[in-house]
Amino acid sequence: LTVNDYNKKSHAEPFDLSAAASWSELKELSAQQSELANFDALAACTKLERVSLSKVTGVSGLDALKKLPALKSVTVTKGMFPDTALEGFDPKVKINLR
């Protein structure tokens, strides 16, 4: 799933991820310059392997991703989250800062 430039200038509301519980086959999420809502719903996406967030608002933390069994990599904009938010992932998960 790719979400690009989904923000208040282009849409009245943030991109709502609350339906993620029904996205059982979702393997990758990439969001750039977008405003997201209900990011925690991604915790139900047990096949999610890769998440990339660049210049995204509406995401207060990454805890929803930390227990995903298939997760392989998380890429975020440098400085988007405090260092503590990038801790606690399974050792096999690669954390990338851009």
N, C-alpha and C positions, 0 to 999 in steps of 0.2 A: 504494500500500500504506500503510495507516495502522496504527500500533501505539500503543495508548494503555494506560497503567497496567499494563504487563506487567512485573512486578517480583517480588521474592521474597515479597511479601505475597500476591500473586495466583497465582504459579506457582513451582514449585521451581527451575526453570532459567531463564536468560536467553532472550530471543527470538533464535534462531539464524538468522543471515543466510547461512549457508554454502550454501544452495540457490540463492542469487541468480544463480549462473552460468546457471541454466536459466530465469531470468526475463527473457528477451530483449526482451519488450515493455514492461517496467516503465518508466514515465515519471516517477513521483513517489513519494517516500518521505517520510512524515511520522511522527515518533515523539515522543511526549510522556510524560514521567514513566515511562520504561521502562528496563529493563536489556537491552542488546544484546550479542550475541556474534558474532564473525567479520565485523565491519564491512567489512574489506578485501575481502570477496567481492563487494562492490558494484562493484568495478573492472571486472567482466565485464558490467555493465548499460549497454551502450553507448548506449541510447536514453533513459537517465535524464536528465530535464531539471531537476527540482526536488527539493531535499532540505531538510527542516526538522527540526531536532533541538531539543527543549525539555526541559530537566531530564532528560537521558538519561545513563546510566552505561554503562561498558563500551566506550566509544569513546575511544581514546587519541590519535587524530589524524584528519586529513581527506585524507591523501595518496591514498587509494583513489579519491577523487573528482576529483583534479586533472587527470587525463588523459581524462576522459569527454568525447567530442566533442559531445554534445548538451546538456551541462549549461548551464543558464541562470541558476539562482539557488541559493544556499545560505543558509539562515537558521538561526542558532544562538543559544542563550541567551548574553547578554553575560557574559563571564568564563568561559565553559565551556572555551575553548581559549586558549592564549597567542596574541598577535598574530602570531607567526611561523607558526602553523598556518593562519592565514587568508591567508597570502601564497602566491604561486606558482600561482594559478589563472589561466586564460586571461582576458585583459582583458574579454571579453564576459560573463563570469560575474559576476553581482551578488551581493555578500556583504552580508547583512542581519544586524544584531545586535538582539535584542529583550531 
